[in-house]
Amino acid sequence: MEELGATIGTATEFLTLTEPDAKVTIVRHYFRAEVLDMDLNRRDGPEPDDADTGDFSTVRVAPDASTLAALELQPPELVGYLRVHAKTWVA
């Protein structure tokens, strides 16, 4: 809801990445869910208005390798997973 103003269906975790460090371990969880509705006017939080946090434009893309490569997503492990698996997800 915060970044997209969206209501989603059931979220399913599809990837977990762990980055151990001497002082802290970062664990990132990635989920996919169906967008049931979206209204950008319902977005909330400071991120969309802060240029230092990046671009919060909404973009819908086809789940194919060339489209995913053009997005320059990070981290590389996520990109690799999506290239292999996203084409099997129902749009």
Steps between C-alpha positions, in 0.01 A plus 500: 500500500772746598697524173229401249165580658415140416289229652647155437394140526691237695875566497733207438869518584707385204856590596702574815851645479733513801808721519706417808742763628727529805255728684160437345330252268260643244212276394286607204168332429336526157129438450260488210129568512215589270415871493125516561473878462735796498449871554819708501316770697493261798881477517644602832839547663798724426668294227308617189570864581872455581720512189785331691303175540458440128215491253164373623327501162270206443600284203331180385723267301474163332689227687754423228880506511556798267250720685645406840854571378398847382373590848847474658354344814714433806634284656637267230366192684146633463551564129634149449206346681247705303661413166457132576162499675292808413398371158312217672293741712151580378469868411 
